[in-house]
Amino acid sequence: MKKRLYVLDTTLRDGSQAEGVSFSVSDRLVIAAKLDEFGVDYVEAGFPLSNPKEAEFFDELKKRKLKKAKPVAFGMTRRKDISVKKDPGVASLIAAGTPAVAIVAKTWDLHVRAVLRTSLRESLRMIEDTVAHLKSKGVEVLLDAEHFFDGYRENKEFALKALKAAASAGADALILCDTNGGCLPSDIATAVKHVVGQFDCPVGIHTHNDGGVAVAGTLTAVDAGATHVQGTVNGFGERCGNADLTAVIPNLVLKKGLTCRCGRNLTKLTELSRFVYEVANISPQSHQPYVGESAFAHKSGLHADAVAKKTTTCEHVSPDLVGNQRRFLVSELAGSSALLAKGERYKLLKDKDARRKVLRKLKELERDGYYFEAAEGSFELLVRKLLGSYRRFFEPLEYRVVVNRKGDDHETVTEATLRVRVGDVVQHVVSEGDGPVNALDGALRKALEPFFPELQNVRLIDYKVRVIDAVAGTAAKVRVIVQSKDHQSTWGTVGVSENIIDASWEAILDSVEYKLLKEREENTRK
C-alpha cells in the first residue's frame, strides 16, 4: 500500500514573509480558495494576533469556509512565566476558530537561553501547557519544532525532550523545521529517521532554502518516514524561501509513486503556480522546475530532433502531467527538426522547402539582432508572411512622438500622433502618455478599439530593452521585447532598430496583430 502524505501549504504565512510579497485580505482569500481547489490538506493562514489585517482575514475565512482543506492558525507557545489561560497569543489561536492550529516551539537550547532567556525546564513546560490547553479546546495541534535540526546536532537530548513534551500533551503531529535552511539532506534524513522511531504520532518536515536544498531535504525526510510535508507555492518565503511545493509534490507523486490528495490535481499545478505569481504581482520564474515556461523548452537542434522522435529522450516527465506545455525555441541554434516540431502548432511548416525558407530568414534576422525565443508572437507572424497566409488587419501610415519638457521643474509631457488605415477608414488620433512608448500604445489602441473591441482586454506586462552592439554607443541597435497578455494567454513580440521608439513600435504592432490573429482563429473554430 502506498504511503499517504499530508500537505500543508504555508504560502499565506511563511510565503508572505518573502521580500517583495504583500497579500491583501482579498488576495489571501482567493489564494486560500485556489489551494483548497487544488487539494492541499491544510492551508496555514497566518498569525491572528500579529496585525489587524491578519485578524480581518480570519474573520472573513469563517464566512467563506474552505471545502476540504483545513485552515490553520499559527502562533507560539505561551510566554514564559505566565499561565497559558492568560496568554493573549494562545487565546487568539482559539478565537480564530480554525479546526487546526500550528504552534512554534523552541527545540534548540541556544534559542531557549539566548532568545527566550529562560530555563530549559520552563521552555518544556511552555510546550506541554500550550499543547494540552489547545487540545482541551478540541482543535488539532501541529507542533512546529523550530530549529530542530540545529538543536538535534548541538543538544540532541533537549531537542528530543521538547518533542516528547508536545507528544505527551497530545500533539497530533511533530513538524521538524530546518528554520535556518542550512542542513544537508543527509543530516535531515538521519534525524527524521531517529524521531520517527521514537514517536507514534505523525512526523512532518518544514525546510527553508538557504542552502539551496529545501526540496531535496523534504524528499529525503519523506524517505526517512515523514508523512506530513510543508512548503509554499513557488518557494515563496523569508530570505531564500521555503521548499517549493510545485517541485516537491510532482517529485513525490511522479517519481516516488506516493499519494496525496492534491496529487489527483497535478495537471492544475502550473495554473496554480502562475495564479499565485499573478496575485503576488511577481513575474513567473521561467526556469522553475516543472511549472516554468522553460521547463520543457528545447533550443538545441539536436534535442529538438530527439524530442520530435520520442519525447522521453530529453524530458524527464511529460509536461501535460503538470499542466505545462512543450516548447521548441527558434534561434540560430535551431534546425529543421525544431521547425518541424513547431509545425504541430502552426500547421504551416510540414513542407521541407517551407522549413528551409523560414530557417534561412530566421538566421538572417538573428544576425541583425532579432531574438525569437521570447517572441513567439513575432515568430508566428514572420512564418505567415513568408508562407503566404498573413492577413493584414490594419495599415499603420504615420506616427510622430513629441516630448516636451517644461522649465526646471522636470515636468515632461509626451504626445503621440498616429494615422492608421482600417479598411477604407483612416484614423487620425492623438494620445498622451507616460513616455513615448506608452503614448504610442495609447494612440494605437484609441485608433483600433472602435473596430476591434477585443483589444480592450490586452495589456502590456513587461518591456525589455537591450543594446545589441555596445561599441556603436548611442548609435547602436537596440532590441525591444514586449510581453502582452489577455484573459487567456501571454505572448512576446520583438522589434529591432537603431531608434528605440521604432523598435518599440515594431514590437507593439506585432503584439496587436498577433492578438487579432488569435481572435480570428478562435472565432473560426467556433
Residue pairs with C-beta under 8 A, 6 or more apart in sequence:
2 257
2 258
2 259
3 222
3 227
3 258
3 259
4 227
4 258
4 259
4 260
5 222
5 227
5 228
5 229
5 252
5 258
5 259
5 260
6 41
6 42
6 202
6 204
6 227
6 228
6 229
6 260
7 40
7 41
7 42
7 229
7 230
7 231
7 245
7 249
7 260
7 261
7 262
8 40
8 41
8 42
8 43
8 44
8 72
8 102
8 142
8 204
8 228
8 229
8 230
9 35
9 40
9 42
9 43
9 44
9 230
9 231
9 232
9 233
9 245
10 44
10 74
10 206
10 230
10 231
10 232
10 242
11 31
11 35
11 232
11 233
11 234
11 236
11 276
12 23
12 28
12 31
12 32
12 43
12 44
12 45
12 46
13 44
13 45
13 46
13 47
13 74
14 44
14 232
14 236
14 237
14 238
14 242
15 21
15 232
15 233
15 234
15 236
15 237
15 242
16 22
16 23
16 46
16 236
17 237
17 238
18 236
18 237
18 238
18 241
20 282
21 236
21 280
21 282
23 31
23 279
23 280
24 53
25 53
25 56
25 57
25 60
27 279
27 280
28 45
28 46
28 57
29 57
29 60
29 61
29 64
30 279
31 275
31 276
31 279
32 43
32 45
32 61
32 66
32 69
32 71
33 64
33 66
34 272
34 275
34 276
35 43
35 69
35 233
35 272
36 43
36 66
36 67
36 68
36 69
37 67
37 265
37 268
38 262
38 265
38 268
38 269
38 272
39 68
39 69
39 260
39 261
39 262
39 263
39 264
39 265
40 69
40 245
40 261
40 262
41 69
41 70
41 260
41 261
41 262
42 69
42 70
42 71
42 72
42 100
42 142
43 66
43 69
43 70
43 71
43 72
44 72
44 74
44 102
44 230
45 57
45 58
45 61
45 71
45 72
45 73
45 74
45 96
45 98
46 54
46 57
46 58
46 73
46 74
47 54
47 73
47 74
47 75
48 54
48 55
48 58
48 73
48 75
48 92
48 93
48 95
48 96
49 55
49 75
49 88
49 89
49 92
55 92
58 73
58 96
58 97
58 98
61 71
61 98
62 97
68 261
70 98
70 99
70 100
70 140
71 98
71 99
71 100
72 98
72 100
72 101
72 102
72 142
73 92
73 93
73 96
73 98
73 100
73 101
73 102
74 101
74 102
74 103
74 104
75 89
75 90
75 92
75 93
75 101
75 102
75 103
75 104
76 89
76 103
76 104
76 105
77 90
77 103
77 104
77 105
77 126
77 127
77 129
77 130
78 84
78 87
78 89
78 90
78 126
78 129
78 130
78 133
79 87
79 89
79 126
80 116
80 117
80 118
80 122
80 123
80 126
81 118
81 122
84 90
84 129
84 130
84 133
85 133
87 130
90 130
90 133
90 134
93 101
93 103
93 134
93 139
94 134
94 137
94 139
98 139
99 139
99 140
100 139
100 140
100 141
100 142
100 172
101 134
101 139
101 140
101 141
101 142
102 141
102 142
102 143
102 144
102 175
103 130
103 131
103 134
103 141
103 142
103 143
103 144
104 144
104 146
104 177
105 123
105 126
105 127
105 130
105 143
105 144
105 145
105 146
105 162
105 166
106 112
106 115
106 116
106 123
106 146
106 147
106 162
107 145
107 146
107 147
107 148
107 151
107 152
107 158
107 159
107 162
107 163
108 146
108 147
108 148
108 150
108 151
108 154
108 155
108 159
109 120
109 151
109 154
109 155
109 158
109 159
110 147
110 150
110 151
110 154
111 146
111 147
111 151
112 118
112 119
112 120
112 123
112 158
113 120
116 123
118 126
120 158
120 161
123 162
124 161
124 162
124 165
125 165
127 143
127 162
127 165
127 166
127 169
128 165
128 166
128 168
128 169
129 169
130 169
131 141
131 143
131 165
131 166
131 169
131 170
131 171
132 169
132 170
134 141
135 141
135 169
135 170
135 171
140 172
141 166
141 170
141 171
141 172
142 171
142 172
142 173
142 175
142 204
142 228
143 163
143 166
143 171
143 173
143 174
143 175
144 175
144 177
144 206
145 151
145 159
145 162
145 163
145 166
145 174
145 175
145 176
145 177
146 177
146 179
147 177
147 179
147 180
148 159
148 176
148 177
148 178
148 179
148 191
149 176
149 177
149 178
149 183
149 187
149 188
149 191
150 179
150 180
150 182
150 183
151 158
151 159
151 162
152 159
152 160
152 191
153 187
160 195
160 198
163 174
163 195
163 198
163 199
164 199
166 174
167 174
167 199
167 200
167 201
171 201
172 201
172 202
173 201
173 202
173 203
173 204
173 228
174 195
174 199
174 201
174 202
174 203
174 204
175 203
175 204
175 205
175 206
175 228
175 230
176 188
176 191
176 192
176 195
176 203
176 204
176 205
176 206
176 221
176 226
177 206
177 207
178 188
178 206
178 207
178 208
178 214
178 217
179 206
179 208
180 208
180 210
181 207
181 208
181 209
181 210
181 211
181 214
181 239
181 240
182 210
182 211
183 207
183 211
183 217
184 211
184 213
184 217
185 213
185 216
185 217
185 219
185 220
186 220
188 205
188 207
188 217
188 220
188 221
188 224
189 220
189 221
189 223
189 224
190 224
192 203
192 205
192 220
192 221
192 224
192 225
192 226
193 224
193 225
195 203
196 203
196 224
196 225
196 226
197 225
202 227
202 228
203 225
203 226
203 227
203 228
204 226
204 227
204 228
204 229
204 230
205 217
205 218
205 221
205 222
205 226
205 228
205 229
205 230
206 230
206 231
206 242
206 243
207 213
207 214
207 215
207 217
207 218
207 221
207 231
207 242
207 243
208 214
208 237
208 238
208 239
208 240
208 241
208 242
208 243
209 215
209 235
209 237
209 240
209 241
209 242
209 243
209 244
210 239
210 240
212 240
214 231
214 235
214 241
214 242
214 243
214 244
215 243
215 244
215 247
215 248
215 251
217 243
218 229
218 231
218 243
218 248
219 248
219 251
219 252
219 256
221 229
222 229
222 252
222 256
222 258
223 256
229 243
229 245
229 248
229 252
229 260
230 242
230 243
231 242
231 243
231 244
231 245
231 248
232 241
232 242
232 243
232 244
232 245
233 244
233 245
233 246
233 272
233 273
233 276
234 244
234 246
234 273
234 276
234 277
234 284
234 285
234 288
234 291
235 241
235 242
235 243
235 244
235 246
235 247
236 242
236 276
236 280
244 288
244 289
246 269
246 270
246 272
246 273
246 288
246 289
246 290
246 291
247 288
247 289
247 290
249 260
249 262
249 263
249 266
249 269
250 266
250 269
250 290
250 317
250 321
250 322
252 258
252 260
252 263
253 259
253 260
253 263
253 266
254 266
254 317
254 321
266 321
266 322
266 323
267 320
267 321
267 322
267 323
268 323
269 290
269 291
269 322
269 323
269 324
270 290
270 291
270 322
270 323
270 324
271 323
273 284
273 288
273 291
274 284
274 291
277 283
277 284
283 461
283 462
284 292
284 293
285 292
286 292
286 293
286 294
287 294
287 295
288 295
289 295
290 317
290 322
290 324
291 322
291 323
291 324
292 324
293 327
294 327
295 319
295 324
296 315
296 319
296 324
296 325
296 326
296 327
297 326
297 327
297 328
297 329
298 304
298 307
298 314
298 326
298 327
298 328
298 329
298 338
298 341
299 329
299 331
299 333
299 334
299 338
299 373
300 333
301 333
301 334
301 335
301 336
301 337
301 338
302 335
303 314
304 328
304 334
304 335
304 337
304 338
304 341
305 335
305 337
305 338
306 313
306 314
307 313
307 314
307 315
307 326
307 328
307 341
308 337
308 340
308 341
311 318
311 326
315 326
319 325
319 326
328 334
328 338
328 339
328 341
328 342
329 338
329 372
329 373
330 338
330 339
330 342
330 362
330 372
330 373
330 379
331 362
331 366
331 371
331 372
331 373
332 362
332 363
332 366
332 367
334 359
334 362
335 359
336 352
336 355
336 356
336 359
339 349
339 355
339 358
339 359
340 349
340 350
340 355
342 349
343 349
343 350
343 355
346 380
346 383
348 354
348 383
348 384
348 387
348 389
349 355
349 358
349 383
354 386
354 387
357 386
357 387
358 382
358 383
358 386
358 387
361 382
361 386
362 372
362 382
365 372
365 382
366 372
368 477
368 496
369 468
369 469
369 477
369 479
369 496
370 378
370 479
370 494
370 496
371 479
371 481
371 494
372 378
372 379
372 382
372 494
374 481
374 483
374 492
374 494
375 481
375 492
375 493
375 494
375 507
375 510
376 491
376 492
377 484
377 491
377 492
377 493
377 510
377 511
377 514
378 492
378 493
378 494
378 507
378 510
378 514
380 514
380 517
381 390
381 510
381 513
381 514
381 517
384 390
384 391
384 517
391 517
391 520
392 513
393 422
393 452
393 513
393 516
393 517
394 420
394 421
394 422
394 448
394 451
395 420
395 421
395 422
396 418
396 419
396 420
396 509
397 419
397 420
397 421
397 426
398 418
398 419
399 416
399 417
399 418
399 419
399 440
399 443
399 505
400 416
400 417
400 418
401 414
401 415
401 416
401 417
401 436
401 439
401 440
401 501
402 414
402 415
402 416
402 417
403 412
403 413
403 414
403 436
404 412
404 413
404 414
404 415
405 411
405 412
405 413
406 412
406 413
413 432
414 432
414 433
414 434
414 435
414 436
414 438
414 439
415 430
415 431
415 432
415 439
416 430
416 431
416 432
416 433
416 436
416 439
416 440
416 442
416 443
417 428
417 429
417 430
417 443
418 427
418 428
418 429
418 430
418 431
418 440
418 443
418 444
418 446
418 447
419 426
419 427
419 428
420 426
420 427
420 429
420 444
420 447
420 448
421 427
422 447
422 448
422 451
423 451
425 451
427 447
427 448
427 450
429 443
429 446
429 447
430 443
431 439
431 440
431 442
431 443
431 446
432 439
432 442
433 439
433 440
433 441
433 442
436 501
436 504
437 463
437 501
437 504
437 508
440 501
440 504
440 505
440 508
441 460
441 508
444 508
444 509
444 512
445 455
445 456
448 455
448 512
449 455
449 456
452 516
452 519
454 486
454 515
454 516
454 519
455 512
455 515
455 516
457 486
457 487
458 484
458 485
458 486
458 511
458 512
458 515
459 484
459 485
459 486
460 482
460 483
460 484
460 508
460 511
461 483
461 484
461 485
461 490
462 481
462 482
462 483
463 480
463 481
463 482
463 483
463 504
464 480
464 481
464 482
465 478
465 479
465 480
465 500
465 503
466 478
466 479
466 481
467 476
467 477
467 478
468 476
468 477
468 478
468 479
468 496
469 476
469 477
470 476
475 498
476 498
477 496
477 497
477 498
478 496
478 497
478 498
478 500
478 503
479 494
479 495
479 496
479 503
480 494
480 495
480 496
480 500
480 503
480 504
480 506
480 507
481 492
481 493
481 494
481 507
482 492
482 493
482 494
482 495
482 504
482 507
482 508
482 510
482 511
483 490
483 491
483 492
484 490
484 491
484 492
484 493
484 511
484 515
485 491
486 515
489 518
491 511
491 514
491 515
493 507
493 508
493 510
493 511
493 514
494 506
494 507
494 510
495 502
495 503
495 504
495 505
495 506
495 507
495 508
495 510
496 503
496 506
497 503
497 506
